Amino acid sequence: MTADDSFGRLDDDDYPAYTMGRAAEMLGTTQSFLRAIGEARLITPLRSAGGHRRYSRYQLRIAARARELVDHGTPIEAACRIVILEDQLEEAQRINAEHRHAAESENPTTAG
């Protein structure tokens, strides 16, 4: 990958740009917390050629939400399940909105 290729990915939420240490620092948490939510299958970091975990901005947002729940006393396994369900609900709502918009475009109603 060239430097030009890397610059094109700066806006990509799914690009694994952050090391575990940097991700933990940005979230104000520990590396063991990131490992724990990985073991709970909330996020699956990509691995560098050397086997190091790499996180995307999207994964960091998910991890931050889990940390917020854990900080308020929710067990980590429950926090991970809640975040997964929230993410699924958001995706379902997005798909429903797309279908609704498509249906409205196909069958415009006339106001009179």
N, C-alpha and C positions, 0 to 999 in steps of 0.2 A: 504494500500500500504506500502510495506516495503522500507527500505533505498535502498536495492538492486534494487527494481523495479524503484525507482526514478532515480538512476544513469543510468539505461538503456535508460532513456528518455532525457538525456542531449543533445543528437544530434538531437532530434525530433523537427523540425521547428514548428510543430503544437501543441506542449505541452504548455498549459497555465501556464507558470512559473512565470510571472511577475504581481505584483499587479499594480493597477492603479497609485499609487504614484510613484513606481519605473519606470513604463513605461513612465510617464510624465517626470520624471527626465532624463531618458535615451534619450528621444527625444528633451529635452530642450523646452518643451511646458507645457501647463497647463492641469489639470485634466478636466477642462471644454471643452477644445479642444477635448479630447478623448471622452467625453460624446457627443459632437456635431457630431463627425464623426460616432459615434454609432447610434445616432438618424437619421443621413442621410443614415444609413444602409451600410456604407462602410465596417465596421467590426462589428462583434457581439462577444464581449468578453464572455468567459464562466464565470459561477458564481461559487464561492466556496460554500461549505456547509453553510457558514454564509451569503451568498448573495453578497459577494464582487466580483468585476470584476477582471478577470484574463486574461492576454494577452499572446499570443505566439510570438515567434520571427518573424514568417511570418506576423502576424498582425502588429507588430511594423514596419516592412519594408513598409507595405502598408500605415500606419499612417505617417511615415516619408516622403513618396512621397507626400501625401496630404498636409502635413505641408509645404513642399518645394513650392508647387503651391500656397498655401494661402499666404506664405511669399512674393511671387512675385505678389500679388494683385488679384489672382483669388478668386472669392467668394467660400465659403466652399462647397456649394451644387454643383457648377460646378467642383471644384477640386475633389470631391468625384466621380462624374460621369466620369471625365477624367481617374482617377485611375482605376475605374471599367473597362472601355473600354480598357485601356492599359493591364490590367490583362487578359481580355478575348482574346485580340489579341495575347499575349504571349502564352497562352494556345493553341489557334488555330494553331499558328506556330509550336509549339511543336508536336501537333498531326499530322500536315501535314508532318513534318520531319520524324516522326515514320512511317507513311504510305509510304512515298517515299523510306525510307530505306527498308521496308518490300517488296515493289514492286521490288526494285533493287536486293534484295536477291533472289526473286522468278524467276526473268528474267534477269540473268546476261548477259551483252552484251560482245561480243568478240571484242577486238580492233585488228585491223590488219593492 
